[in-house]
Amino acid sequence: MGADESRRVHFQSPEYLVERLDAIADLMGTDRTDLLVEAMQEYIDEQAESDSFQQHVTTAFYEGELDFETVKQLVGAEQAQHLRLLKADFEGEPFDLDAPDDTDLDEGDAVTVDDG
């Protein structure tokens, strides 16, 4: 399912919450679904930035409870890639990196230190 595809979700909620949500929707000129989707997105974003949540995801990934794609959904592609590289390092797996080219990284400005 793509990021912009919709999925119907059915769940039970206390009636007073639905009534409050409907009152907010009426006030804002929108509907209940839009408010719920916005609230879910804000909650997910807040969790993804939380240190405790990221630690929980990290632990679950390192212990094999979460796969890479799930981690990517939870904390974003960049953080997931970082965790995958660290896990590979911890497990002693070689990184799949291209061999360096013959570029002089310090452009001839290397400094030597006399350790004597």
DASUL-V873192 format. One record per residue. N is the residue number from 1. PHI is phi as a letter, one per 30 degrees, with the letter a starting at -180 (none if undefined). Layout:
BEGIN
N/PHI
N/PHI
END
This chain:
BEGIN
1/none
2/d
3/d
4/c
5/d
6/c
7/b
8/d
9/b
10/b
11/a
12/c
13/b
14/e
15/e
16/d
17/d
18/d
19/d
20/d
21/d
22/d
23/d
24/d
25/d
26/d
27/d
28/d
29/i
30/b
31/b
32/e
33/d
34/d
35/d
36/d
37/d
38/d
39/d
40/d
41/d
42/d
43/d
44/d
45/d
46/d
47/d
48/d
49/d
50/d
51/d
52/d
53/d
54/d
55/d
56/d
57/d
58/e
59/d
60/d
61/d
62/d
63/d
64/i
65/d
66/b
67/d
68/e
69/d
70/d
71/e
72/d
73/d
74/d
75/b
76/j
77/d
78/d
79/d
80/d
81/d
82/e
83/d
84/d
85/d
86/d
87/d
88/d
89/d
90/d
91/d
92/i
93/d
94/d
95/d
96/c
97/c
98/d
99/d
100/d
101/d
102/d
103/d
104/d
105/d
106/c
107/h
108/i
109/c
110/d
111/c
112/c
113/c
114/d
115/c
116/d
END
